[in-house]
Amino acid sequence: MTGSGMLPVVLLHALSLDASMWEAQRHGLEERGHRVITPDQRGFGRVPLPLGPEPPSLDLVADDLARTLDGHGIGRFLLVGSSMGAYTAMAFLRRHPGRAAGLTLLSARATADEPEARAQRLGFAEAIGDDRARERLIARTTPLLVGAGTRRRRPELVDRLLADVRRADPAALAWAQRAIAARPDSADTLRGADLPAVVIAGDEDVLVGAEESRRTAALLPRGRLVTLAGAGHLQPLEAPEPVTRALLELLARTAGSADAAATAATTETAEGARAC
């Protein structure tokens, strides 16, 4: 049962996966009274990929999220995104400023792709649509989503990820990779995000390195970096309990920030009344 005064939490999933990747965090947050929204992003899970003339863009995914939140009657909330979900979160901050009360980014860089990385994404988008190349591409790239230690200790997780990626719509995977490749630099967006924030990194992440995570955290005026030992790119699945703890700690910090702002506003109002 959710508490009426508790801040809702929105969890945005990583590329190739769907909202089920947040099962452990959803349970841990709901157990403590938070309302949790875990939308499938367009083309994944239960959400089809819309067919339209617009080129692939995470702005469209961010606007999808805004409509979903409006439908749920959610105003302020903690925004959490992993990998592709983090890029969507940054697009949401840019397009819908002031709605998020707190922010968590996992395994994401604030900068746009360098030409080589962009070319690799676009190459993936082309290859994933080729029936002859798809299985080799999935088998080569999917294990890299988790750390080397996770691959040794939890081969069943790698099997799950392989099944998830094979089940995903190739057209959605291609669309998402093109959208991520087209994303703009978000450094200024993060510099302007004056809200409690945490960047979560895995020390075995070969896709977004530790230095990249440090730079992202440093851009946020109230950002902190949490690095999880033995985790790779998908910390919510590799280290579920530490991720949940980090979210709960940020929620407490966000609530404290909101209380301080309310107190300051009340004091300012009272001082204004005395001046009159």
C-alpha atoms as one frame of an Amber mdcrd trajectory, in Angstrom:
protein
   0.000   0.000   0.000   1.403   3.361  -1.009   1.621   6.304   1.333  -0.252
   9.412   0.227   2.693  11.687   1.044   5.376   9.493  -0.537   7.150  10.608
  -3.698   6.308   8.406  -6.720   9.170   6.753  -8.580   9.417   6.286 -12.357
  11.823   3.590 -13.591  12.879   3.601 -17.273  14.393   0.404 -18.660  17.517
  -0.225 -20.713  17.766  -0.991 -24.420  16.638  -4.479 -25.506  14.827  -5.063
 -22.195  11.480  -4.006 -20.778   9.956  -2.888 -17.489  10.468  -6.339 -15.926
  14.155  -5.508 -15.378  13.042  -3.369 -12.399  11.200  -6.146 -10.545  13.500
  -6.096  -7.497  13.480  -2.297  -7.203   9.721  -2.100  -7.676   9.187  -4.559
  -4.844  11.644  -2.814  -2.521  10.188   0.654  -3.150   6.543  -0.386  -2.951
   7.281  -2.238   0.270   8.237   1.137   1.751   5.131   2.899   0.518   6.229
   4.446  -2.772   4.084   4.382  -5.878   6.205   2.944  -8.693   5.618   3.425
 -12.420   7.623   1.174 -14.783   6.551   1.988 -18.333   7.640  -0.028 -21.337
   9.257   2.364 -23.805   7.956   2.382 -27.359   8.595  -0.868 -29.185   9.389
  -2.907 -26.074   7.400  -5.102 -23.722   3.696  -4.513 -24.269   4.088  -1.242
 -26.190   4.171  -1.485 -29.997   6.488   0.606 -32.125   4.310   3.322 -33.677
   4.602   3.671 -37.420   4.872   7.307 -38.381   6.874   9.759 -40.481   8.960
  11.090 -37.583  12.639  10.085 -37.557  13.767   8.080 -34.492  14.194  10.422
 -31.510  14.278  10.058 -27.752  12.250  13.272 -27.603   9.283  11.204 -28.785
   9.906   8.662 -26.007  10.164  11.476 -23.434   6.839  12.878 -24.621   5.337
   9.372 -24.389   6.416   9.372 -20.750   4.872  12.794 -20.096   1.536  11.538
 -21.430   1.785   8.393 -19.310   2.430  10.446 -16.173  -0.460  12.766 -16.990
  -2.682   9.719 -17.369  -1.635   8.501 -13.927  -2.164  11.948 -12.405   1.490
  12.169 -11.341   3.015  15.587 -10.751   6.450  15.556  -9.078   8.379  12.286
  -8.932  11.805  10.657  -8.769  13.007   9.984 -12.334  15.257   6.940 -12.765
  16.721   5.685 -16.031  19.129   2.894 -16.933  21.190   3.112 -20.150  18.619
   3.962 -22.865  16.238   4.858 -20.045  18.802   7.357 -18.756  19.021   8.982
 -22.184  15.236   9.202 -22.203  15.388  10.758 -18.727  17.765  13.454 -19.958
  15.472  14.179 -22.900  12.565  14.425 -20.445  14.460  16.930 -18.289  15.095
  19.055 -21.364  11.552  18.902 -22.746   9.582  18.925 -19.491  11.637  20.978
 -17.020  10.494  21.212 -13.428   8.521  17.979 -13.330  11.187  15.721 -11.805
  11.903  16.196  -8.095  14.979  13.966  -8.138  17.090  12.090 -10.675  19.009
   8.825 -10.931  21.054   7.956 -14.012  22.562   4.496 -14.412  25.147   3.618
 -17.077  24.793   6.694 -19.242  26.992   9.452 -20.605  25.898  13.067 -20.821
  27.685  13.681 -24.103  26.453  12.909 -27.592  28.078   9.976 -29.372  31.466
  10.470 -30.959  31.476   9.628 -34.699  32.873   6.132 -34.126  30.285   5.251
 -31.465  27.497   6.687 -33.615  28.642   4.601 -36.571  28.650   1.484 -34.400
  25.071   2.146 -33.279  23.904   2.703 -36.830  25.731  -0.434 -37.920  23.925
  -2.379 -35.181  20.609  -0.931 -36.385  21.291  -2.184 -39.900  22.588  -5.602
 -38.856  19.789  -6.400 -36.378  17.295  -6.331 -39.233  19.277  -8.929 -41.192
  18.012 -12.427 -40.400  21.411 -13.909 -41.259  23.412 -11.560 -39.033  21.012
 -11.106 -36.103  21.879 -14.162 -34.017  25.637 -13.607 -34.294  25.181  -9.956
 -33.329  23.047 -10.812 -30.290  25.420 -13.546 -29.131  28.426 -11.213 -29.445
  27.003  -8.064 -27.836  24.475  -9.165 -25.202  26.948 -10.703 -22.678  28.755
  -7.331 -22.582  25.721  -5.828 -20.848  26.898  -7.391 -17.579  30.281  -7.458
 -15.894  32.812 -10.247 -16.221  32.174 -11.248 -12.607  28.442 -11.474 -13.235
  29.032 -13.652 -16.283  31.069 -16.053 -14.133  28.807 -16.061 -11.072  25.394
 -15.839 -12.728  25.332 -17.470 -16.165  21.550 -17.751 -15.784  21.294 -13.961
 -15.966  23.159 -13.951 -19.269  20.742 -16.626 -20.524  17.814 -14.443 -19.486
  19.246 -11.412 -21.289  19.851 -13.434 -24.443  16.240 -14.612 -24.357  14.984
 -11.049 -23.806  16.973  -9.659 -26.736  15.937 -12.506 -29.046  12.314 -11.848
 -28.118  12.537  -8.111 -28.791  11.224  -6.695 -32.064  14.243  -6.139 -34.369
  12.551  -3.035 -35.791  12.255  -1.599 -32.273  15.914  -2.365 -31.520  16.963
  -0.620 -34.742  14.683   2.368 -34.063  16.008   2.762 -30.527  19.654   2.566
 -31.590  19.051   5.242 -34.222  17.275   7.409 -31.659  20.154   7.060 -29.191
  22.682   7.821 -31.937  20.776  11.039 -32.780  20.575  12.323 -29.204  22.116
  15.747 -28.493  24.708  16.578 -25.864  22.954  16.854 -22.483  25.700  18.549
 -20.476  23.849  21.875 -20.258  20.624  20.076 -19.342  22.335  18.373 -16.403
  24.086  21.578 -15.310  20.661  23.186 -15.099  19.093  20.279 -13.189  19.351
  21.701  -9.662  17.744  18.758  -7.902  18.954  15.872  -5.718  20.630  13.378
  -8.033  22.768  10.264  -8.087  24.725   8.592 -10.884  25.121   4.841 -10.433
  27.987   3.051 -12.180  29.353  -0.470 -12.270  33.110  -0.845 -11.924  33.019
  -3.625 -14.558  30.976  -1.670 -17.104  32.795  -1.896 -20.443  30.180   0.211
 -22.271  30.181   3.316 -20.050  33.449   3.598 -18.158  34.066   4.892 -14.658
  35.543   8.193 -15.850  32.469   8.855 -17.995  30.216   8.295 -14.981  32.343
  10.657 -12.877  32.006  13.378 -15.508  28.245  12.913 -15.654  27.897  13.148
 -11.870  30.104  16.250 -11.790  27.752  18.075 -14.176  24.823  17.783 -11.756
  24.792  20.625  -9.171  23.642  18.219  -6.466  24.870  15.009  -8.013  26.622
  12.124  -6.272  28.396   9.133  -7.767  27.787   5.600  -6.479  30.054   2.915
  -7.949  29.045  -0.705  -7.416  31.815  -3.276  -7.219  31.445  -6.348  -9.396
  28.667  -4.892 -11.545  28.639  -4.054 -15.220  26.177  -2.082 -17.342  22.927
  -3.441 -15.864  23.284  -2.775 -12.143  19.534  -3.168 -11.344  19.845  -6.834
 -12.363  23.434  -7.454 -11.260  23.288  -5.679  -7.876  19.586  -5.249  -7.107
  19.832  -4.572  -3.376  22.538  -1.867  -3.579  20.578  -0.132  -6.351  17.407
  -0.163  -4.250  19.326   1.224  -1.263  20.759   4.029  -3.407  17.253   4.927
  -4.596  15.880   4.945  -1.050  18.741   7.143   0.115  18.052   9.574  -2.718
  14.348   9.577  -1.908  15.171  10.532   1.679  17.460  13.279   0.427  14.794
  14.495  -1.996  12.165  14.578   0.735  14.551  16.552   2.944  15.187  19.009
   0.116  11.445  19.478  -0.418  10.884  20.053   3.318  13.660  22.650   3.378
  12.184  24.436   0.363   8.728  24.460   1.969  10.167  25.843   5.207  12.042
  28.546   3.320   8.909  29.511   1.420   6.889  29.694   4.649   9.572  31.830
   6.310   9.721  34.157   3.318   5.948  34.561   3.370   5.937  35.291   7.097
   8.731  37.847   6.781   6.881  39.517   3.946   3.733  39.726   6.055   5.690
  41.318   8.938   7.218  43.834   6.556   3.738  44.881   5.497
